[in-house]
């Protein structure tokens, strides 16, 4: 299956639009599960549904005609990044329209139990993750692959050409950093 996905990615990269459509059809259940995970911590009356999130991500990904797709992990990472952008854009629109609150997400439920991890504003999370990316791009990528991409430690290690032990350490450190950053009201620590 991984070889089929890699082949479809290669064909899409070479301009075959039907390969893109077949790829999305194959990966749709995974993308839907990814969207479900990202929206799980949302308020019950949230206006953005998992199917809409996947569809919007598909539209944005399909516009990336010149992307040099490497493998399934790279595609899932980009899909997660696109979904993150959609959620942040949605939160910004909501916040602009109604200044009393934005989109809420949680940092719980992936692999490690979070101590008192409540809901976090999507915009604060995005700002903290952007700061982490400036300080330590590898840790930020681990967060994107694990939290937003839903990859396991092993899948993340493979996507990053790293060891599972290294990814696990980076994941723990990145989560601790993000919790500290978000607890400080969006003013992340320098390291």
PyMOL CGO cylinders between C-alpha atoms (Angstrom):
from pymol import cmd
from pymol.cgo import CYLINDER

trace = [
    CYLINDER, 0.00, 0.00, 0.00, 2.82, 2.45, 0.86, 0.3, 1, 1, 1, 1, 1, 1,
    CYLINDER, 2.82, 2.45, 0.86, 4.37, 1.82, -2.57, 0.3, 1, 1, 1, 1, 1, 1,
    CYLINDER, 4.37, 1.82, -2.57, 1.00, 2.49, -4.23, 0.3, 1, 1, 1, 1, 1, 1,
    CYLINDER, 1.00, 2.49, -4.23, 0.70, 5.79, -2.37, 0.3, 1, 1, 1, 1, 1, 1,
    CYLINDER, 0.70, 5.79, -2.37, 4.25, 6.78, -3.26, 0.3, 1, 1, 1, 1, 1, 1,
    CYLINDER, 4.25, 6.78, -3.26, 3.54, 5.91, -6.91, 0.3, 1, 1, 1, 1, 1, 1,
    CYLINDER, 3.54, 5.91, -6.91, 0.35, 8.01, -6.89, 0.3, 1, 1, 1, 1, 1, 1,
    CYLINDER, 0.35, 8.01, -6.89, 2.26, 10.90, -5.34, 0.3, 1, 1, 1, 1, 1, 1,
    CYLINDER, 2.26, 10.90, -5.34, 4.93, 10.62, -8.03, 0.3, 1, 1, 1, 1, 1, 1,
    CYLINDER, 4.93, 10.62, -8.03, 2.28, 10.59, -10.78, 0.3, 1, 1, 1, 1, 1, 1,
    CYLINDER, 2.28, 10.59, -10.78, 0.56, 13.62, -9.25, 0.3, 1, 1, 1, 1, 1, 1,
    CYLINDER, 0.56, 13.62, -9.25, 3.91, 15.44, -9.04, 0.3, 1, 1, 1, 1, 1, 1,
    CYLINDER, 3.91, 15.44, -9.04, 4.35, 14.72, -12.76, 0.3, 1, 1, 1, 1, 1, 1,
    CYLINDER, 4.35, 14.72, -12.76, 1.00, 16.39, -13.52, 0.3, 1, 1, 1, 1, 1, 1,
    CYLINDER, 1.00, 16.39, -13.52, -1.47, 13.48, -13.48, 0.3, 1, 1, 1, 1, 1, 1,
    CYLINDER, -1.47, 13.48, -13.48, -4.61, 15.00, -11.91, 0.3, 1, 1, 1, 1, 1, 1,
    CYLINDER, -4.61, 15.00, -11.91, -6.37, 11.64, -11.83, 0.3, 1, 1, 1, 1, 1, 1,
    CYLINDER, -6.37, 11.64, -11.83, -3.56, 10.28, -9.64, 0.3, 1, 1, 1, 1, 1, 1,
    CYLINDER, -3.56, 10.28, -9.64, -4.30, 13.09, -7.17, 0.3, 1, 1, 1, 1, 1, 1,
    CYLINDER, -4.30, 13.09, -7.17, -7.97, 12.09, -7.11, 0.3, 1, 1, 1, 1, 1, 1,
    CYLINDER, -7.97, 12.09, -7.11, -7.13, 8.39, -6.64, 0.3, 1, 1, 1, 1, 1, 1,
    CYLINDER, -7.13, 8.39, -6.64, -4.69, 9.28, -3.87, 0.3, 1, 1, 1, 1, 1, 1,
    CYLINDER, -4.69, 9.28, -3.87, -7.30, 11.29, -1.99, 0.3, 1, 1, 1, 1, 1, 1,
    CYLINDER, -7.30, 11.29, -1.99, -9.82, 8.47, -2.42, 0.3, 1, 1, 1, 1, 1, 1,
    CYLINDER, -9.82, 8.47, -2.42, -7.31, 6.02, -0.90, 0.3, 1, 1, 1, 1, 1, 1,
    CYLINDER, -7.31, 6.02, -0.90, -6.34, 8.36, 1.92, 0.3, 1, 1, 1, 1, 1, 1,
    CYLINDER, -6.34, 8.36, 1.92, -9.79, 9.86, 2.56, 0.3, 1, 1, 1, 1, 1, 1,
    CYLINDER, -9.79, 9.86, 2.56, -10.54, 7.66, 5.60, 0.3, 1, 1, 1, 1, 1, 1,
    CYLINDER, -10.54, 7.66, 5.60, -7.21, 8.68, 7.14, 0.3, 1, 1, 1, 1, 1, 1,
    CYLINDER, -7.21, 8.68, 7.14, -7.82, 12.35, 6.34, 0.3, 1, 1, 1, 1, 1, 1,
    CYLINDER, -7.82, 12.35, 6.34, -11.32, 12.10, 7.82, 0.3, 1, 1, 1, 1, 1, 1,
    CYLINDER, -11.32, 12.10, 7.82, -9.93, 10.52, 11.00, 0.3, 1, 1, 1, 1, 1, 1,
    CYLINDER, -9.93, 10.52, 11.00, -7.33, 13.29, 11.13, 0.3, 1, 1, 1, 1, 1, 1,
    CYLINDER, -7.33, 13.29, 11.13, -10.07, 15.93, 10.85, 0.3, 1, 1, 1, 1, 1, 1,
    CYLINDER, -10.07, 15.93, 10.85, -12.10, 14.14, 13.54, 0.3, 1, 1, 1, 1, 1, 1,
    CYLINDER, -12.10, 14.14, 13.54, -9.10, 14.23, 15.90, 0.3, 1, 1, 1, 1, 1, 1,
    CYLINDER, -9.10, 14.23, 15.90, -8.48, 17.89, 15.24, 0.3, 1, 1, 1, 1, 1, 1,
    CYLINDER, -8.48, 17.89, 15.24, -12.11, 18.82, 15.89, 0.3, 1, 1, 1, 1, 1, 1,
    CYLINDER, -12.11, 18.82, 15.89, -12.70, 16.45, 18.83, 0.3, 1, 1, 1, 1, 1, 1,
    CYLINDER, -12.70, 16.45, 18.83, -11.95, 19.10, 21.43, 0.3, 1, 1, 1, 1, 1, 1,
    CYLINDER, -11.95, 19.10, 21.43, -14.23, 21.69, 19.86, 0.3, 1, 1, 1, 1, 1, 1,
    CYLINDER, -14.23, 21.69, 19.86, -17.39, 23.11, 21.35, 0.3, 1, 1, 1, 1, 1, 1,
    CYLINDER, -17.39, 23.11, 21.35, -20.47, 21.05, 20.45, 0.3, 1, 1, 1, 1, 1, 1,
    CYLINDER, -20.47, 21.05, 20.45, -22.00, 23.76, 18.27, 0.3, 1, 1, 1, 1, 1, 1,
    CYLINDER, -22.00, 23.76, 18.27, -18.87, 24.31, 16.19, 0.3, 1, 1, 1, 1, 1, 1,
    CYLINDER, -18.87, 24.31, 16.19, -19.70, 25.31, 12.63, 0.3, 1, 1, 1, 1, 1, 1,
    CYLINDER, -19.70, 25.31, 12.63, -16.78, 23.52, 10.96, 0.3, 1, 1, 1, 1, 1, 1,
    CYLINDER, -16.78, 23.52, 10.96, -17.40, 19.78, 10.58, 0.3, 1, 1, 1, 1, 1, 1,
    CYLINDER, -17.40, 19.78, 10.58, -14.78, 17.08, 9.81, 0.3, 1, 1, 1, 1, 1, 1,
    CYLINDER, -14.78, 17.08, 9.81, -16.08, 16.51, 6.28, 0.3, 1, 1, 1, 1, 1, 1,
    CYLINDER, -16.08, 16.51, 6.28, -15.90, 20.23, 5.52, 0.3, 1, 1, 1, 1, 1, 1,
    CYLINDER, -15.90, 20.23, 5.52, -12.38, 20.37, 6.94, 0.3, 1, 1, 1, 1, 1, 1,
    CYLINDER, -12.38, 20.37, 6.94, -11.27, 17.46, 4.74, 0.3, 1, 1, 1, 1, 1, 1,
    CYLINDER, -11.27, 17.46, 4.74, -12.94, 18.96, 1.67, 0.3, 1, 1, 1, 1, 1, 1,
    CYLINDER, -12.94, 18.96, 1.67, -11.33, 22.36, 2.23, 0.3, 1, 1, 1, 1, 1, 1,
    CYLINDER, -11.33, 22.36, 2.23, -7.95, 20.69, 2.79, 0.3, 1, 1, 1, 1, 1, 1,
    CYLINDER, -7.95, 20.69, 2.79, -8.42, 18.71, -0.43, 0.3, 1, 1, 1, 1, 1, 1,
    CYLINDER, -8.42, 18.71, -0.43, -9.16, 21.91, -2.37, 0.3, 1, 1, 1, 1, 1, 1,
    CYLINDER, -9.16, 21.91, -2.37, -6.05, 23.58, -1.01, 0.3, 1, 1, 1, 1, 1, 1,
    CYLINDER, -6.05, 23.58, -1.01, -3.84, 20.52, -1.54, 0.3, 1, 1, 1, 1, 1, 1,
    CYLINDER, -3.84, 20.52, -1.54, -5.10, 20.03, -5.07, 0.3, 1, 1, 1, 1, 1, 1,
    CYLINDER, -5.10, 20.03, -5.07, -3.84, 23.53, -5.87, 0.3, 1, 1, 1, 1, 1, 1,
    CYLINDER, -3.84, 23.53, -5.87, -0.28, 22.45, -5.01, 0.3, 1, 1, 1, 1, 1, 1,
    CYLINDER, -0.28, 22.45, -5.01, 0.55, 21.21, -8.49, 0.3, 1, 1, 1, 1, 1, 1,
    CYLINDER, 0.55, 21.21, -8.49, 4.29, 21.73, -8.17, 0.3, 1, 1, 1, 1, 1, 1,
    CYLINDER, 4.29, 21.73, -8.17, 4.72, 20.06, -4.78, 0.3, 1, 1, 1, 1, 1, 1,
    CYLINDER, 4.72, 20.06, -4.78, 7.60, 17.58, -4.66, 0.3, 1, 1, 1, 1, 1, 1,
    CYLINDER, 7.60, 17.58, -4.66, 5.70, 14.83, -2.82, 0.3, 1, 1, 1, 1, 1, 1,
    CYLINDER, 5.70, 14.83, -2.82, 8.07, 12.34, -1.19, 0.3, 1, 1, 1, 1, 1, 1,
    CYLINDER, 8.07, 12.34, -1.19, 5.89, 9.71, 0.49, 0.3, 1, 1, 1, 1, 1, 1,
    CYLINDER, 5.89, 9.71, 0.49, 2.76, 9.13, 2.57, 0.3, 1, 1, 1, 1, 1, 1,
    CYLINDER, 2.76, 9.13, 2.57, 4.30, 10.80, 5.64, 0.3, 1, 1, 1, 1, 1, 1,
    CYLINDER, 4.30, 10.80, 5.64, 5.11, 13.93, 3.65, 0.3, 1, 1, 1, 1, 1, 1,
    CYLINDER, 5.11, 13.93, 3.65, 1.56, 14.06, 2.27, 0.3, 1, 1, 1, 1, 1, 1,
    CYLINDER, 1.56, 14.06, 2.27, -0.01, 13.55, 5.72, 0.3, 1, 1, 1, 1, 1, 1,
    CYLINDER, -0.01, 13.55, 5.72, 2.30, 16.23, 7.15, 0.3, 1, 1, 1, 1, 1, 1,
    CYLINDER, 2.30, 16.23, 7.15, 1.21, 18.69, 4.47, 0.3, 1, 1, 1, 1, 1, 1,
    CYLINDER, 1.21, 18.69, 4.47, -2.46, 17.74, 4.93, 0.3, 1, 1, 1, 1, 1, 1,
    CYLINDER, -2.46, 17.74, 4.93, -2.11, 18.32, 8.68, 0.3, 1, 1, 1, 1, 1, 1,
    CYLINDER, -2.11, 18.32, 8.68, -0.41, 21.66, 8.08, 0.3, 1, 1, 1, 1, 1, 1,
    CYLINDER, -0.41, 21.66, 8.08, -3.17, 22.69, 5.65, 0.3, 1, 1, 1, 1, 1, 1,
    CYLINDER, -3.17, 22.69, 5.65, -5.87, 21.63, 8.15, 0.3, 1, 1, 1, 1, 1, 1,
    CYLINDER, -5.87, 21.63, 8.15, -4.10, 23.60, 10.88, 0.3, 1, 1, 1, 1, 1, 1,
    CYLINDER, -4.10, 23.60, 10.88, -4.16, 26.64, 8.60, 0.3, 1, 1, 1, 1, 1, 1,
    CYLINDER, -4.16, 26.64, 8.60, -7.87, 26.17, 7.91, 0.3, 1, 1, 1, 1, 1, 1,
    CYLINDER, -7.87, 26.17, 7.91, -8.63, 25.94, 11.63, 0.3, 1, 1, 1, 1, 1, 1,
    CYLINDER, -8.63, 25.94, 11.63, -6.58, 29.05, 12.35, 0.3, 1, 1, 1, 1, 1, 1,
    CYLINDER, -6.58, 29.05, 12.35, -8.24, 30.96, 9.49, 0.3, 1, 1, 1, 1, 1, 1,
    CYLINDER, -8.24, 30.96, 9.49, -11.64, 29.86, 10.81, 0.3, 1, 1, 1, 1, 1, 1,
    CYLINDER, -11.64, 29.86, 10.81, -10.71, 31.03, 14.33, 0.3, 1, 1, 1, 1, 1, 1,
    CYLINDER, -10.71, 31.03, 14.33, -9.51, 34.38, 13.01, 0.3, 1, 1, 1, 1, 1, 1,
    CYLINDER, -9.51, 34.38, 13.01, -12.74, 34.92, 11.07, 0.3, 1, 1, 1, 1, 1, 1,
    CYLINDER, -12.74, 34.92, 11.07, -14.79, 33.94, 14.10, 0.3, 1, 1, 1, 1, 1, 1,
    CYLINDER, -14.79, 33.94, 14.10, -12.74, 36.16, 16.39, 0.3, 1, 1, 1, 1, 1, 1,
    CYLINDER, -12.74, 36.16, 16.39, -13.04, 39.09, 14.01, 0.3, 1, 1, 1, 1, 1, 1,
    CYLINDER, -13.04, 39.09, 14.01, -16.80, 38.61, 13.81, 0.3, 1, 1, 1, 1, 1, 1,
    CYLINDER, -16.80, 38.61, 13.81, -17.26, 38.00, 17.51, 0.3, 1, 1, 1, 1, 1, 1,
    CYLINDER, -17.26, 38.00, 17.51, -14.54, 39.23, 19.86, 0.3, 1, 1, 1, 1, 1, 1,
    CYLINDER, -14.54, 39.23, 19.86, -15.67, 37.10, 22.79, 0.3, 1, 1, 1, 1, 1, 1,
    CYLINDER, -15.67, 37.10, 22.79, -13.78, 33.91, 21.91, 0.3, 1, 1, 1, 1, 1, 1,
    CYLINDER, -13.78, 33.91, 21.91, -12.30, 31.80, 19.19, 0.3, 1, 1, 1, 1, 1, 1,
    CYLINDER, -12.30, 31.80, 19.19, -11.90, 28.24, 18.07, 0.3, 1, 1, 1, 1, 1, 1,
    CYLINDER, -11.90, 28.24, 18.07, -10.81, 25.91, 20.86, 0.3, 1, 1, 1, 1, 1, 1,
    CYLINDER, -10.81, 25.91, 20.86, -8.53, 22.88, 20.48, 0.3, 1, 1, 1, 1, 1, 1,
    CYLINDER, -8.53, 22.88, 20.48, -6.92, 20.57, 23.00, 0.3, 1, 1, 1, 1, 1, 1,
    CYLINDER, -6.92, 20.57, 23.00, -3.47, 19.06, 23.29, 0.3, 1, 1, 1, 1, 1, 1,
    CYLINDER, -3.47, 19.06, 23.29, -4.73, 15.84, 24.84, 0.3, 1, 1, 1, 1, 1, 1,
    CYLINDER, -4.73, 15.84, 24.84, -5.42, 12.37, 23.57, 0.3, 1, 1, 1, 1, 1, 1,
    CYLINDER, -5.42, 12.37, 23.57, -2.60, 11.59, 21.16, 0.3, 1, 1, 1, 1, 1, 1,
    CYLINDER, -2.60, 11.59, 21.16, -0.20, 9.41, 23.10, 0.3, 1, 1, 1, 1, 1, 1,
    CYLINDER, -0.20, 9.41, 23.10, 0.92, 11.02, 26.32, 0.3, 1, 1, 1, 1, 1, 1,
    CYLINDER, 0.92, 11.02, 26.32, -1.44, 12.12, 29.07, 0.3, 1, 1, 1, 1, 1, 1,
    CYLINDER, -1.44, 12.12, 29.07, -1.27, 15.86, 29.58, 0.3, 1, 1, 1, 1, 1, 1,
    CYLINDER, -1.27, 15.86, 29.58, -1.38, 17.24, 33.10, 0.3, 1, 1, 1, 1, 1, 1,
    CYLINDER, -1.38, 17.24, 33.10, -4.47, 19.43, 33.31, 0.3, 1, 1, 1, 1, 1, 1,
    CYLINDER, -4.47, 19.43, 33.31, -4.52, 20.09, 29.59, 0.3, 1, 1, 1, 1, 1, 1,
    CYLINDER, -4.52, 20.09, 29.59, -7.62, 22.15, 29.04, 0.3, 1, 1, 1, 1, 1, 1,
    CYLINDER, -7.62, 22.15, 29.04, -8.90, 23.80, 25.92, 0.3, 1, 1, 1, 1, 1, 1,
    CYLINDER, -8.90, 23.80, 25.92, -6.53, 26.13, 24.14, 0.3, 1, 1, 1, 1, 1, 1,
    CYLINDER, -6.53, 26.13, 24.14, -7.31, 28.91, 21.72, 0.3, 1, 1, 1, 1, 1, 1,
    CYLINDER, -7.31, 28.91, 21.72, -6.33, 27.86, 18.19, 0.3, 1, 1, 1, 1, 1, 1,
    CYLINDER, -6.33, 27.86, 18.19, -4.72, 31.23, 17.52, 0.3, 1, 1, 1, 1, 1, 1,
    CYLINDER, -4.72, 31.23, 17.52, -2.59, 30.98, 20.70, 0.3, 1, 1, 1, 1, 1, 1,
    CYLINDER, -2.59, 30.98, 20.70, -1.59, 27.43, 19.75, 0.3, 1, 1, 1, 1, 1, 1,
    CYLINDER, -1.59, 27.43, 19.75, -0.66, 28.53, 16.25, 0.3, 1, 1, 1, 1, 1, 1,
    CYLINDER, -0.66, 28.53, 16.25, 1.42, 31.45, 17.58, 0.3, 1, 1, 1, 1, 1, 1,
    CYLINDER, 1.42, 31.45, 17.58, 3.19, 29.21, 20.08, 0.3, 1, 1, 1, 1, 1, 1,
    CYLINDER, 3.19, 29.21, 20.08, 3.88, 26.57, 17.43, 0.3, 1, 1, 1, 1, 1, 1,
    CYLINDER, 3.88, 26.57, 17.43, 5.24, 29.23, 15.07, 0.3, 1, 1, 1, 1, 1, 1,
    CYLINDER, 5.24, 29.23, 15.07, 7.59, 30.42, 17.83, 0.3, 1, 1, 1, 1, 1, 1,
    CYLINDER, 7.59, 30.42, 17.83, 8.66, 26.83, 18.54, 0.3, 1, 1, 1, 1, 1, 1,
    CYLINDER, 8.66, 26.83, 18.54, 9.36, 26.41, 14.82, 0.3, 1, 1, 1, 1, 1, 1,
    CYLINDER, 9.36, 26.41, 14.82, 11.73, 29.39, 14.97, 0.3, 1, 1, 1, 1, 1, 1,
    CYLINDER, 11.73, 29.39, 14.97, 13.52, 27.94, 18.01, 0.3, 1, 1, 1, 1, 1, 1,
    CYLINDER, 13.52, 27.94, 18.01, 13.53, 24.27, 17.09, 0.3, 1, 1, 1, 1, 1, 1,
    CYLINDER, 13.53, 24.27, 17.09, 12.11, 23.28, 13.68, 0.3, 1, 1, 1, 1, 1, 1,
    CYLINDER, 12.11, 23.28, 13.68, 12.46, 19.54, 14.41, 0.3, 1, 1, 1, 1, 1, 1,
    CYLINDER, 12.46, 19.54, 14.41, 10.30, 19.74, 17.53, 0.3, 1, 1, 1, 1, 1, 1,
    CYLINDER, 10.30, 19.74, 17.53, 7.71, 21.81, 15.66, 0.3, 1, 1, 1, 1, 1, 1,
    CYLINDER, 7.71, 21.81, 15.66, 7.64, 19.23, 12.86, 0.3, 1, 1, 1, 1, 1, 1,
    CYLINDER, 7.64, 19.23, 12.86, 7.16, 16.43, 15.41, 0.3, 1, 1, 1, 1, 1, 1,
    CYLINDER, 7.16, 16.43, 15.41, 4.15, 18.32, 16.79, 0.3, 1, 1, 1, 1, 1, 1,
    CYLINDER, 4.15, 18.32, 16.79, 2.72, 18.78, 13.31, 0.3, 1, 1, 1, 1, 1, 1,
    CYLINDER, 2.72, 18.78, 13.31, 3.18, 15.12, 12.41, 0.3, 1, 1, 1, 1, 1, 1,
    CYLINDER, 3.18, 15.12, 12.41, 2.00, 13.73, 15.75, 0.3, 1, 1, 1, 1, 1, 1,
    CYLINDER, 2.00, 13.73, 15.75, -0.75, 16.14, 16.78, 0.3, 1, 1, 1, 1, 1, 1,
    CYLINDER, -0.75, 16.14, 16.78, -1.99, 17.55, 13.51, 0.3, 1, 1, 1, 1, 1, 1,
    CYLINDER, -1.99, 17.55, 13.51, -1.00, 14.59, 11.31, 0.3, 1, 1, 1, 1, 1, 1,
    CYLINDER, -1.00, 14.59, 11.31, -2.00, 11.86, 13.77, 0.3, 1, 1, 1, 1, 1, 1,
    CYLINDER, -2.00, 11.86, 13.77, 1.12, 9.81, 13.03, 0.3, 1, 1, 1, 1, 1, 1,
    CYLINDER, 1.12, 9.81, 13.03, 2.49, 7.37, 15.59, 0.3, 1, 1, 1, 1, 1, 1,
    CYLINDER, 2.49, 7.37, 15.59, 5.95, 7.76, 17.09, 0.3, 1, 1, 1, 1, 1, 1,
    CYLINDER, 5.95, 7.76, 17.09, 7.25, 5.17, 14.62, 0.3, 1, 1, 1, 1, 1, 1,
    CYLINDER, 7.25, 5.17, 14.62, 5.59, 6.79, 11.59, 0.3, 1, 1, 1, 1, 1, 1,
    CYLINDER, 5.59, 6.79, 11.59, 6.90, 10.19, 12.67, 0.3, 1, 1, 1, 1, 1, 1,
    CYLINDER, 6.90, 10.19, 12.67, 10.41, 8.77, 13.07, 0.3, 1, 1, 1, 1, 1, 1,
    CYLINDER, 10.41, 8.77, 13.07, 10.22, 7.30, 9.57, 0.3, 1, 1, 1, 1, 1, 1,
    CYLINDER, 10.22, 7.30, 9.57, 8.94, 10.56, 8.08, 0.3, 1, 1, 1, 1, 1, 1,
    CYLINDER, 8.94, 10.56, 8.08, 11.74, 12.48, 9.78, 0.3, 1, 1, 1, 1, 1, 1,
    CYLINDER, 11.74, 12.48, 9.78, 14.46, 9.88, 9.12, 0.3, 1, 1, 1, 1, 1, 1,
    CYLINDER, 14.46, 9.88, 9.12, 15.05, 9.70, 12.86, 0.3, 1, 1, 1, 1, 1, 1,
    CYLINDER, 15.05, 9.70, 12.86, 14.84, 7.12, 15.61, 0.3, 1, 1, 1, 1, 1, 1,
    CYLINDER, 14.84, 7.12, 15.61, 11.63, 6.51, 17.58, 0.3, 1, 1, 1, 1, 1, 1,
    CYLINDER, 11.63, 6.51, 17.58, 13.49, 7.31, 20.83, 0.3, 1, 1, 1, 1, 1, 1,
    CYLINDER, 13.49, 7.31, 20.83, 14.57, 10.70, 19.47, 0.3, 1, 1, 1, 1, 1, 1,
    CYLINDER, 14.57, 10.70, 19.47, 11.05, 11.48, 18.26, 0.3, 1, 1, 1, 1, 1, 1,
    CYLINDER, 11.05, 11.48, 18.26, 9.59, 10.49, 21.62, 0.3, 1, 1, 1, 1, 1, 1,
    CYLINDER, 9.59, 10.49, 21.62, 12.01, 12.82, 23.45, 0.3, 1, 1, 1, 1, 1, 1,
    CYLINDER, 12.01, 12.82, 23.45, 11.27, 15.65, 21.00, 0.3, 1, 1, 1, 1, 1, 1,
    CYLINDER, 11.27, 15.65, 21.00, 7.51, 15.06, 21.36, 0.3, 1, 1, 1, 1, 1, 1,
    CYLINDER, 7.51, 15.06, 21.36, 7.69, 15.20, 25.16, 0.3, 1, 1, 1, 1, 1, 1,
    CYLINDER, 7.69, 15.20, 25.16, 9.87, 18.32, 25.13, 0.3, 1, 1, 1, 1, 1, 1,
    CYLINDER, 9.87, 18.32, 25.13, 7.71, 20.07, 22.52, 0.3, 1, 1, 1, 1, 1, 1,
    CYLINDER, 7.71, 20.07, 22.52, 4.51, 19.35, 24.43, 0.3, 1, 1, 1, 1, 1, 1,
    CYLINDER, 4.51, 19.35, 24.43, 6.03, 20.62, 27.67, 0.3, 1, 1, 1, 1, 1, 1,
    CYLINDER, 6.03, 20.62, 27.67, 7.24, 23.75, 25.87, 0.3, 1, 1, 1, 1, 1, 1,
    CYLINDER, 7.24, 23.75, 25.87, 3.81, 24.35, 24.31, 0.3, 1, 1, 1, 1, 1, 1,
    CYLINDER, 3.81, 24.35, 24.31, 2.00, 23.85, 27.62, 0.3, 1, 1, 1, 1, 1, 1,
    CYLINDER, 2.00, 23.85, 27.62, 4.34, 26.36, 29.27, 0.3, 1, 1, 1, 1, 1, 1,
    CYLINDER, 4.34, 26.36, 29.27, 3.93, 28.79, 26.39, 0.3, 1, 1, 1, 1, 1, 1,
    CYLINDER, 3.93, 28.79, 26.39, 0.15, 28.53, 26.45, 0.3, 1, 1, 1, 1, 1, 1,
    CYLINDER, 0.15, 28.53, 26.45, 0.00, 28.76, 30.26, 0.3, 1, 1, 1, 1, 1, 1,
    CYLINDER, 0.00, 28.76, 30.26, 1.93, 32.04, 30.03, 0.3, 1, 1, 1, 1, 1, 1,
    CYLINDER, 1.93, 32.04, 30.03, -0.89, 33.48, 27.95, 0.3, 1, 1, 1, 1, 1, 1,
    CYLINDER, -0.89, 33.48, 27.95, 0.71, 33.01, 24.57, 0.3, 1, 1, 1, 1, 1, 1,
    CYLINDER, 0.71, 33.01, 24.57, 4.11, 34.43, 25.54, 0.3, 1, 1, 1, 1, 1, 1,
    CYLINDER, 4.11, 34.43, 25.54, 6.27, 31.35, 24.92, 0.3, 1, 1, 1, 1, 1, 1,
    CYLINDER, 6.27, 31.35, 24.92, 9.56, 30.82, 26.72, 0.3, 1, 1, 1, 1, 1, 1,
    CYLINDER, 9.56, 30.82, 26.72, 12.76, 31.19, 24.69, 0.3, 1, 1, 1, 1, 1, 1,
    CYLINDER, 12.76, 31.19, 24.69, 13.67, 27.51, 25.03, 0.3, 1, 1, 1, 1, 1, 1,
]
cmd.load_cgo(trace, "trace")
